[in-house]
Amino acid sequence: MTSSQPSKMRKILWFVVAIAVASKQMEKGIKKTVQAGATVSLPCELETPGGTVQWLQNGQPVVLEAITANRRLWNVTRNGIAALTIQDVATSDEGLWECGKVRDDGSVGSKVEILELTVLNPPVEPYIELEDKRLPQGAIITLQEWQLLFIKCVAENSSLPVRRIQWFLETTNVSSNGELFTEYLPGNETYRSWSLLSLNITRAFNKKELVSFVFHEAWIQPVTASVSLNVLYGPTFSISREPGFGIPIVEGMAASLKCDVEANPPSDPLWQKDQGPLPFDVSSGGYLNFTSISRKDAGWYKCTTKHLFGFFTSFGYFLNVRSKPIYIYSVKIEATSAGNFPFLVAVLKCFQPIS
């Protein structure tokens, strides 16, 4: 065996090892996804005793530059395995990474695939947008009842698009009223995603929180954006009575009517009698109090209010006051006897005339 044969045998051995390692890596199909700003280590399992390793990204030799030298660190372990540690990973580090032995003529041979690196740039914090205006977190939106609301939740500047955005009105899932859109921005190679939600506004939504949940691969938990709803609606009236309905009201009794006005913004109740102002003062809080009610207090009553949306009146309620009962007594003297003793008997009768 000549002296050149061992050298050829070593080259053949290195080639076989490189092929075996490369095959092993390809079988694994190693793909690694990291978030931007993370640190990743790329070990090169290619044996190069006394040789030099060249790193390749997407088939192109990686050259140390001033821009990347402070975060791409080359090192060799004690057992001779080379590794590349990339700190503060950026999208410029994405792609297929390989390592290879540098031949004497400077060319790269015996390349081994290490992994395919994907860098996730998560979206900036999502926000709510209304009529093309970005709203601060927790903003209050003022709407009118029966208005059709179109509102967006936007997530942008991500390396991968957002694929799911959910909407909740308090604990009610209203995501079925939303539609997800995505656009790619080639200028900065990022995605902008948004969900457009439409809602028919009712007074039941007043003072409730509308929350969007944004899901992205770079986040372990969804990130939220929210607003609160202030729904304006006209008055509705509720009239009650003391004593309760069904109990007759008689002259001299204490009685009261109460009017509750439900509206946003709130408005004060005002009482009317027989289409005109009341001939006496009214207590606050919607109460109409009668300390000793009389027949002249009977009549048609309405509750009214002056509101942002105009002047409103309730249905009419007739207050019936019965006369105080009058009892009539009659005495009848009758003569009778018991045995041989005559005497007079007085008969007392009492009755109430129909009022």
Phi, psi and omega in degrees: 000129182281167182293337181281344183294316178302321179297318178295321180296320179296319179296318178297318180297314179299321181294317180296317179297317181298317179296318181295316180295316180299318179296320179298316180295318182294324178296321179292330183058049187294122173229134183234132178243125180229158177277149176304136181095352180280179177241135180227142179249132181244096179281139177254115184272009179283126180280123180223066181299119178077001183256188181240142180256137175246129176268142179232140176239117184054040176082356182253135179301138179268124181250134177293127178235163181298328183292323186252349186297330182282354179230347173255107188251123178266140176204160178232128181285171182297332180271011173088009179270126180276152179211153177236123177253124180252120177260155179050057185303138179232172180297337177293347179268359182290154174127189181272122180256134179225161171228151182210158179276134179275123178285172180297330181274005178092350179282163182254127177229176178052052181285143179234127176286131180263299178193163173256118188260129174242130182253124180266119168262107180292157176297157169294167183304125183297158181215163179265138180234131179229123181052047177064020177242131178284131182256144175291157179301131178078014181298154178259124179256126178262125184227168174251148178302141181074007174285145176266117184263131171242120186220148184242148163245124188244135172229125187222173179064039179250149179284334175236144183290152171286132185250355180206128172227126180248150179240138175227133170259101194056246181258003182267125179282116180246023184297335180296343178270005181248159178223134184265135178233151178218140174225145179263131181254099185295337182302316178242012175056047178228171180248148172239123182237147177207152175247127179259117182252137175240135181221138170273114189281132173232168181295341178294342180275352186298137178064022178256155182262132176254119187238136173251137178249119183254125181252135178213151183300332183278352182249136176288318179242150177295151177255142187248156169223142187214158171220163175247147185255130173245104186259121177272133179211154182285169187288147163234147187248148173223121182249131177232170186216147171232124357295164187298162179302139181101343177264124182299141175256126186242147178312138178092345179286160168270132181214163178205149170247145178229135178242124174253131180247120176259115183199159173221115003290159182297153175219152186275142177280143175229136182265145171232149176234129177050045176068013180225175179293159180284143180278011180211167182288150181246138177291158180284169177078016178085004181273140171239103190258138174238110181286325176215092189290147180232173181296330181290345178279350179292150178152185180271128181242144175226149173257135181232167176201147174259120188235166177306327183268001178135197181257130185233147177230153179272181171291161179276143177233127180268121178265113181261127179243121180273152178293152177291135183300140175243124182257134180247133181247142175227143181238132180234126180263128179234140177267138179209177179215157176227104185073232179263013185243106177284150175202167181259143178238129176262126179252120182258127177238143178228136178209157180250121178291155178289128182278000000 
